């Protein structure tokens, strides 16, 4: 049987190599960020440069960081490569890099490219279809909002008399009738203050029926929202044509990493963009801010929900371009995963290009140093953990006979299905009871588990409601990981699919509170281990260090400071 080394972005390396692979990933972070910074140095004046997955440094979407880790992995393991008969790659550009590494070390291994073999003309047609489909959604949203404004007698120009604080937020199919980003701060301010505060919602949906429902709700609550579509027109969509033209005016040649020419790989990544919805939404966000200025809206403060995605960059670039005297803040109200580098590390080139806000607010003092690592100027400041106010008076419910395991499922159908299947097949103590919490983006009826699903409990309660009576949490990529530990609940990060661990737990946190599992056998052993610790009251005493280091309690003063109300 052939021994295969799978180095595809969506592939799977052997379990025994995952720890060393992730250590190499940690050591590659600085190389990768400085590499992207160098590319940005010659291209940052082209605003459309900042819309690419390449410059976003979104390591979950862009494979460039993963490829760099693979290069370092092969260099480190060069003396062990002879045991492999074949290496799998997912692009011919990456295959050529692998051949360079192997030949420089006099190693001969077959390299197979397993990628989508769709013909070129079909790829082009598919891309055009996707672009037109997304554009049609934006045309519909703009048109429908104009219609609703007539129905609800809404005139956005009436808000010109206020000094506005505009708050960036997102609404989706399952989250539009309450805010899941800023806690309950809006309810805590006075009616007079509310007159100056408006949420600017980004509607994250491609379903026409859902869009209608969401926009109808927003317009019914018009005193709270200003829609981008209130000011946009269908003619603003021509800015998208400008993007497709001007994005080519960049320099991506002579890209060297470890003395290996990776230019073809970088060029392929830059021009093979697929996230049209996010890109077009970003362009229209920038256009919306331009319209605000041209129509003489007075914006005192801009609050960006800061994940350092391309849409955040264009929100901040818009205000930095058209509202030079406006206070711009980015509120990072979540816990960034250690290797999700776009969120974890804002950079100096991003700051110089005006795609970062004046201040970035993190929710705990423990994030200040890491978030500032690649910045020359101090723009990172502490602020209230609005979404996590419940952890400060959290109390467990211990009046139960079963050992309850809360399984927090991710926003990935593939990983969700795998996690459910793995847990269904576990041979575990009858004392253990599983409770599954679906991500809002996941629909249960997609899965074909039939009889098995009837035996499982899927909760409609909130995460924190279920956590109260839970003894252990199993999760994948989620901000809830550190929140779980702060509530003195142990955690297993179950990562059966990805080669890189996107876990939202800082390295300094006590390793006795959590573990990583890569397959069903690991998972079973670790559940039994935490069950044993539970029986011996290992977690009876709460460790307040996590709260003290990573969560700042929301209080009137720090909330008012965040929203410029002082």
DAJO-V870579 format. One record per residue. N is the residue number from 1. SS is DSSP state (H for helix, E for strand, L for the rest). PSI is psi in degrees with one decimal (none if undefined). BURIAL is + if it has 24 or more other ideal C-beta (glycine too) atoms within 12 Angstrom, else -. Layout:
# DAJO-V870579
((N & SS & PSI & BURIAL) (N & SS & PSI & BURIAL))
This chain:
# DAJO-V870579
((1 & L & 132.2 & -) (2 & L & 138.9 & -) (3 & L & 121.7 & -) (4 & E & 136.3 & -) (5 & E & 110.7 & +) (6 & E & 105.0 & +) (7 & L & 29.1 & +) (8 & L & 149.7 & +) (9 & L & -38.9 & +) (10 & L & 15.1 & +) (11 & L & -165.0 & +) (12 & L & 113.2 & +) (13 & L & 166.2 & +) (14 & L & 145.9 & -) (15 & H & -40.9 & -) (16 & H & -18.3 & -) (17 & H & -5.7 & +) (18 & H & -37.5 & +) (19 & H & -47.3 & -) (20 & H & -34.8 & -) (21 & H & -41.4 & +) (22 & H & -29.7 & +) (23 & H & -40.7 & -) (24 & H & -39.9 & +) (25 & H & -43.9 & +) (26 & H & -37.8 & +) (27 & H & -10.9 & -) (28 & H & -11.8 & +) (29 & H & -51.2 & +) (30 & H & -42.2 & -) (31 & H & -48.4 & +) (32 & H & -48.0 & +) (33 & H & -43.1 & +) (34 & H & -30.7 & -) (35 & H & -47.3 & +) (36 & H & -36.7 & +) (37 & H & -41.0 & +) (38 & H & -40.1 & +) (39 & H & -41.1 & +) (40 & H & -27.8 & +) (41 & H & -34.5 & -) (42 & L & -4.8 & -) (43 & L & -4.3 & +) (44 & L & -15.9 & +) (45 & L & -17.4 & -) (46 & L & 106.8 & +) (47 & H & -28.3 & +) (48 & H & -14.6 & +) (49 & H & -33.8 & +) (50 & H & 1.5 & +) (51 & H & -3.1 & +) (52 & L & 153.4 & +) (53 & H & -29.3 & +) (54 & H & -52.7 & +) (55 & H & -17.7 & +) (56 & H & -24.3 & +) (57 & L & 32.2 & +) (58 & L & 94.8 & +) (59 & L & -11.9 & +) (60 & L & -30.3 & +) (61 & L & -45.1 & +) (62 & L & 130.0 & +) (63 & L & -1.4 & +) (64 & H & -45.1 & +) (65 & H & -43.9 & +) (66 & H & -42.8 & +) (67 & H & -38.6 & +) (68 & H & -39.9 & +) (69 & H & -41.8 & +) (70 & H & -42.1 & +) (71 & H & -47.2 & +) (72 & H & -33.4 & +) (73 & H & -45.1 & +) (74 & H & -39.2 & +) (75 & H & -42.7 & +) (76 & H & -38.9 & -) (77 & L & 17.3 & +) (78 & H & -31.3 & -) (79 & H & -7.8 & -) (80 & H & -1.6 & -) (81 & H & -20.2 & +) (82 & H & -20.3 & -) (83 & H & -11.8 & -) (84 & L & 140.4 & +) (85 & L & -23.3 & -) (86 & E & 144.4 & +) (87 & E & 132.8 & +) (88 & E & 132.5 & +) (89 & E & 163.4 & +) (90 & L & 11.1 & +) (91 & L & 153.1 & +) (92 & H & -28.0 & -) (93 & H & -42.6 & +) (94 & H & -34.7 & +) (95 & H & -41.9 & +) (96 & H & -35.9 & -) (97 & H & -42.7 & +) (98 & H & -41.4 & +) (99 & H & -38.9 & +) (100 & H & -44.8 & +) (101 & H & -45.2 & +) (102 & H & -44.9 & +) (103 & H & -35.1 & -) (104 & H & -18.0 & -) (105 & L & 14.1 & -) (106 & L & 42.6 & -) (107 & L & 134.7 & +) (108 & L & 113.3 & -) (109 & L & 139.3 & +) (110 & E & 134.9 & -) (111 & E & 121.1 & +) (112 & E & 136.3 & +) (113 & E & 115.4 & -) (114 & L & 96.7 & -) (115 & L & 171.4 & -) (116 & L & 117.5 & -) (117 & L & 26.5 & -) (118 & L & 134.7 & -) (119 & L & 153.2 & -) (120 & H & -46.6 & -) (121 & H & -32.7 & -) (122 & H & -36.9 & -) (123 & H & -43.1 & -) (124 & H & -45.5 & -) (125 & H & -39.7 & -) (126 & H & -39.7 & -) (127 & H & -43.9 & -) (128 & H & -41.8 & -) (129 & H & -46.7 & -) (130 & H & -42.2 & -) (131 & H & -45.6 & +) (132 & H & -36.3 & -) (133 & H & -44.4 & -) (134 & H & -42.8 & +) (135 & H & -40.1 & +) (136 & H & -33.7 & -) (137 & H & -41.7 & +) (138 & H & -37.7 & +) (139 & H & -44.4 & +) (140 & H & -46.1 & +) (141 & H & -45.0 & +) (142 & H & -45.6 & +) (143 & H & -43.8 & -) (144 & H & -38.0 & +) (145 & H & -40.6 & +) (146 & H & -40.4 & +) (147 & H & -46.4 & -) (148 & H & -33.3 & +) (149 & H & -34.4 & +) (150 & H & -44.5 & -) (151 & H & -43.5 & -) (152 & L & 7.9 & -) (153 & L & 45.1 & -) (154 & L & 128.7 & +) (155 & L & 105.1 & -) (156 & H & -24.7 & +) (157 & H & -16.7 & -) (158 & H & -19.6 & -) (159 & H & 2.4 & +) (160 & H & -21.6 & -) (161 & H & -8.5 & -) (162 & L & 153.1 & +) (163 & E & 104.3 & -) (164 & E & 141.8 & +) (165 & E & 116.5 & +) (166 & E & 127.2 & +) (167 & E & 118.2 & +) (168 & E & 128.2 & +) (169 & E & 174.5 & +) (170 & E & 140.5 & +) (171 & E & 141.1 & +) (172 & E & -175.5 & +) (173 & L & -40.5 & +) (174 & L & -3.9 & -) (175 & L & 89.8 & +) (176 & L & -18.2 & +) (177 & L & 3.3 & -) (178 & L & 157.6 & -) (179 & L & 126.5 & +) (180 & L & 13.6 & +) (181 & L & -40.8 & +) (182 & L & 18.7 & +) (183 & L & -144.8 & +) (184 & L & 28.3 & -) (185 & H & -37.7 & +) (186 & H & -35.9 & +) (187 & H & -17.9 & -) (188 & H & -6.8 & -) (189 & L & 162.3 & +) (190 & L & 161.6 & -) (191 & H & -34.5 & -) (192 & H & -42.6 & -) (193 & H & -35.3 & +) (194 & H & -25.5 & +) (195 & L & -22.1 & -) (196 & L & -7.2 & +) (197 & E & 128.0 & +) (198 & E & 134.1 & +) (199 & E & 137.3 & +) (200 & E & 98.3 & +) (201 & E & 137.4 & +) (202 & E & 118.1 & +) (203 & E & 109.1 & +) (204 & E & 80.6 & +) (205 & L & 144.7 & +) (206 & L & 10.7 & +) (207 & L & 122.8 & -) (208 & H & -40.5 & -) (209 & H & -39.4 & -) (210 & H & -39.1 & +) (211 & H & -43.2 & +) (212 & H & -46.0 & +) (213 & H & -44.1 & -) (214 & H & -48.8 & +) (215 & H & -34.6 & +) (216 & H & -43.4 & +) (217 & H & -45.2 & +) (218 & H & -44.8 & +) (219 & H & -25.8 & +) (220 & H & -25.9 & -) (221 & L & 48.7 & +) (222 & L & -18.0 & +) (223 & L & -10.6 & -) (224 & L & -22.2 & +) (225 & E & 145.7 & +) (226 & L & 124.1 & +) (227 & L & 144.8 & +) (228 & H & -36.8 & +) (229 & H & -13.4 & +) (230 & H & -32.7 & +) (231 & L & -22.2 & +) (232 & L & 155.1 & +) (233 & L & 166.2 & -) (234 & H & -23.3 & -) (235 & H & -22.2 & -) (236 & H & -16.9 & +) (237 & H & -14.4 & +) (238 & H & -18.2 & -) (239 & H & -26.3 & +) (240 & H & -37.3 & +) (241 & H & -38.8 & -) (242 & H & -39.7 & -) (243 & H & -48.2 & +) (244 & H & -26.3 & +) (245 & H & -49.4 & -) (246 & H & -17.1 & -) (247 & L & -16.3 & +) (248 & L & -13.0 & -) (249 & L & 62.7 & -) (250 & L & 166.5 & +) (251 & L & 119.1 & -) (252 & L & 43.1 & +) (253 & L & 160.1 & -) (254 & L & 45.8 & -) (255 & L & 110.1 & +) (256 & E & 135.8 & -) (257 & E & 122.7 & +) (258 & L & 37.9 & +) (259 & L & 21.2 & -) (260 & E & 133.2 & +) (261 & E & 112.2 & -) (262 & L & 19.1 & +) (263 & H & -45.6 & -) (264 & H & -38.3 & +) (265 & H & -43.7 & +) (266 & H & -42.9 & +) (267 & H & -42.6 & +) (268 & H & -41.9 & +) (269 & H & -42.3 & +) (270 & H & -42.2 & +) (271 & H & -8.4 & -) (272 & L & 48.1 & +) (273 & L & 139.6 & +) (274 & L & -11.6 & -) (275 & L & 63.2 & +) (276 & H & -37.3 & +) (277 & H & -48.9 & +) (278 & H & -40.4 & +) (279 & H & -47.7 & +) (280 & H & -37.0 & +) (281 & H & -38.0 & +) (282 & H & -44.1 & +) (283 & H & -43.2 & +) (284 & H & -27.8 & +) (285 & H & -46.2 & +) (286 & H & -42.5 & +) (287 & H & -37.8 & +) (288 & H & -44.1 & +) (289 & H & -38.2 & +) (290 & H & -40.2 & +) (291 & H & -39.1 & +) (292 & H & -45.8 & +) (293 & H & -44.9 & +) (294 & H & -24.3 & -) (295 & L & 11.4 & -) (296 & L & 38.0 & -) (297 & L & 137.8 & +) (298 & E & 105.9 & -) (299 & E & 112.6 & +) (300 & E & -41.5 & +) (301 & E & 140.3 & +) (302 & E & 127.1 & +) (303 & E & 111.9 & +) (304 & E & 128.2 & +) (305 & E & 104.4 & +) (306 & L & 107.9 & +) (307 & L & 2.2 & +) (308 & L & 33.5 & +) (309 & L & 172.6 & +) (310 & H & -32.5 & +) (311 & H & -33.3 & +) (312 & H & -40.7 & +) (313 & H & -41.9 & +) (314 & H & -27.4 & +) (315 & H & -51.8 & +) (316 & H & -38.2 & +) (317 & H & -38.0 & +) (318 & H & -48.8 & +) (319 & H & -36.2 & +) (320 & H & -27.7 & +) (321 & H & -45.8 & +) (322 & H & -16.0 & +) (323 & L & 72.5 & +) (324 & L & -22.7 & -) (325 & L & 2.7 & -) (326 & L & 139.9 & +) (327 & E & 122.6 & +) (328 & E & 125.8 & +) (329 & E & 145.2 & +) (330 & E & 123.7 & +) (331 & E & 108.9 & +) (332 & E & 82.6 & +) (333 & L & 27.2 & +) (334 & L & 177.4 & +) (335 & L & 111.7 & +) (336 & L & 135.8 & +) (337 & L & 148.3 & +) (338 & L & -34.2 & +) (339 & L & 16.3 & +) (340 & L & 87.6 & +) (341 & H & -23.9 & +) (342 & H & -42.9 & +) (343 & H & -40.1 & +) (344 & H & -38.7 & +) (345 & L & 93.5 & +) (346 & L & 152.6 & +) (347 & E & 166.5 & +) (348 & H & -40.1 & +) (349 & H & -36.1 & +) (350 & H & -40.6 & +) (351 & H & -46.0 & +) (352 & H & -28.1 & -) (353 & L & 2.1 & +) (354 & L & 25.7 & +) (355 & L & 3.5 & +) (356 & L & 153.3 & +) (357 & L & 171.6 & +) (358 & L & -38.5 & +) (359 & E & 139.2 & +) (360 & E & 123.8 & +) (361 & E & 120.2 & +) (362 & E & 160.4 & +) (363 & L & 5.7 & +) (364 & L & 150.8 & +) (365 & H & -22.6 & +) (366 & H & -12.9 & +) (367 & H & -8.9 & +) (368 & H & -47.3 & +) (369 & H & -47.5 & -) (370 & H & -39.4 & +) (371 & H & -22.4 & +) (372 & L & -2.1 & +) (373 & L & -38.6 & -) (374 & E & 25.7 & +) (375 & L & 138.3 & +) (376 & L & -18.5 & -) (377 & L & 145.1 & -) (378 & L & 109.5 & -) (379 & L & 3.5 & +) (380 & E & 126.0 & +) (381 & E & 153.0 & +) (382 & E & 152.0 & +) (383 & L & -179.5 & +) (384 & L & 143.7 & +) (385 & L & 78.1 & +) (386 & H & -40.0 & +) (387 & H & -11.5 & +) (388 & H & 25.1 & +) (389 & H & -25.7 & +) (390 & H & -22.0 & +) (391 & H & -19.2 & +) (392 & H & -21.6 & -) (393 & H & 30.6 & -) (394 & L & 134.6 & +) (395 & L & 133.3 & -) (396 & L & 153.9 & +) (397 & L & 108.4 & -) (398 & L & 7.4 & -) (399 & L & 73.7 & -) (400 & L & 159.7 & -) (401 & L & -24.7 & -) (402 & L & 155.7 & -) (403 & E & 104.1 & +) (404 & E & 126.9 & +) (405 & E & 116.3 & +) (406 & E & 119.2 & +) (407 & E & 107.6 & +) (408 & E & 112.0 & +) (409 & L & 146.9 & +) (410 & L & 177.0 & +) (411 & L & 47.5 & +) (412 & L & 120.2 & +) (413 & H & -40.4 & -) (414 & H & -50.2 & -) (415 & H & -37.8 & +) (416 & H & -46.8 & +) (417 & H & -42.3 & +) (418 & H & -43.5 & +) (419 & H & -43.2 & +) (420 & H & -45.3 & +) (421 & H & -43.3 & +) (422 & H & -41.7 & +) (423 & H & -35.2 & +) (424 & H & -37.7 & +) (425 & L & 0.7 & -) (426 & L & 134.9 & +) (427 & L & 101.3 & -) (428 & L & 163.0 & +) (429 & L & 143.6 & -) (430 & L & -10.6 & -) (431 & L & -18.0 & -) (432 & E & 130.5 & +) (433 & E & 128.2 & +) (434 & E & 138.9 & +) (435 & E & 124.9 & +) (436 & E & 133.7 & +) (437 & E & 107.6 & +) (438 & L & 146.8 & +) (439 & L & 144.1 & +) (440 & L & -25.8 & +) (441 & L & -7.8 & -) (442 & L & 133.3 & +) (443 & L & 124.7 & -) (444 & H & -32.1 & +) (445 & H & -7.4 & -) (446 & H & -31.2 & -) (447 & L & 150.6 & +) (448 & L & 59.7 & -) (449 & L & -17.5 & -) (450 & L & -112.1 & -) (451 & H & -36.7 & -) (452 & H & -38.9 & -) (453 & H & -30.3 & -) (454 & H & -25.3 & -) (455 & L & -11.9 & -) (456 & L & 151.0 & +) (457 & E & 114.9 & -) (458 & E & 120.4 & +) (459 & L & 141.5 & +) (460 & L & -3.4 & -) (461 & L & 166.8 & -) (462 & L & 162.0 & -) (463 & H & -46.6 & +) (464 & H & -32.3 & +) (465 & H & -39.4 & -) (466 & H & -31.9 & +) (467 & H & -32.6 & +) (468 & L & -40.8 & +) (469 & L & 13.8 & +) (470 & L & 151.8 & +) (471 & L & -16.3 & +) (472 & E & 144.9 & +) (473 & E & 135.2 & +) (474 & E & 129.2 & +) (475 & E & 171.8 & +) (476 & L & -135.1 & +) (477 & L & 112.0 & +) (478 & L & 149.2 & +) (479 & L & -12.7 & +) (480 & H & -9.2 & +) (481 & H & -54.4 & +) (482 & H & -33.9 & +) (483 & H & -41.2 & +) (484 & H & -47.1 & +) (485 & H & -34.5 & +) (486 & H & -26.1 & +) (487 & L & 12.8 & +) (488 & L & 33.4 & +) (489 & L & 130.2 & +) (490 & E & 161.5 & +) (491 & E & 142.7 & +) (492 & E & 120.8 & +) (493 & E & 108.2 & +) (494 & E & 110.8 & +) (495 & L & 75.9 & +) (496 & L & -10.7 & +) (497 & L & -54.5 & +) (498 & L & 145.3 & +) (499 & L & -21.7 & +) (500 & L & 137.1 & +) (501 & L & 110.8 & +) (502 & L & 67.3 & +) (503 & L & 135.7 & +) (504 & L & 52.3 & +) (505 & L & 115.8 & +) (506 & L & 151.3 & +) (507 & L & -28.2 & -) (508 & L & -13.2 & -) (509 & L & 140.2 & +) (510 & L & 120.8 & -) (511 & H & -14.6 & -) (512 & H & -15.1 & -) (513 & H & -16.3 & +) (514 & E & 164.7 & +) (515 & E & 167.6 & +) (516 & E & 135.7 & +) (517 & E & 136.8 & +) (518 & L & -11.3 & +) (519 & L & 179.5 & +) (520 & H & -37.1 & +) (521 & H & -45.1 & -) (522 & H & -46.6 & +) (523 & H & -45.6 & +) (524 & H & -47.2 & +) (525 & H & -40.8 & -) (526 & H & -33.9 & +) (527 & H & -44.9 & +) (528 & H & -36.8 & +) (529 & H & -45.5 & -) (530 & H & -30.3 & +) (531 & H & -42.2 & +) (532 & H & -44.6 & -) (533 & H & -38.6 & -) (534 & H & -43.4 & +) (535 & H & -24.7 & -) (536 & L & 17.8 & -) (537 & L & 37.3 & -) (538 & L & -32.7 & -) (539 & L & 26.4 & +) (540 & L & -26.2 & -) (541 & L & 127.4 & -) (542 & L & 132.5 & -) (543 & L & 113.9 & -) (544 & L & -1.0 & -) (545 & H & -38.1 & -) (546 & H & -45.5 & +) (547 & H & -45.8 & +) (548 & H & -36.3 & -) (549 & H & -32.2 & +) (550 & H & 0.2 & +) (551 & L & 127.2 & +) (552 & L & 124.8 & +) (553 & L & 128.0 & +) (554 & L & 126.7 & +) (555 & L & 162.9 & -) (556 & H & -44.8 & -) (557 & H & -48.6 & -) (558 & H & -26.5 & +) (559 & H & -46.4 & +) (560 & H & -35.7 & -) (561 & H & -40.8 & +) (562 & H & -45.0 & +) (563 & L & 16.5 & +) (564 & L & 46.3 & +) (565 & L & -6.7 & +) (566 & L & none & -))
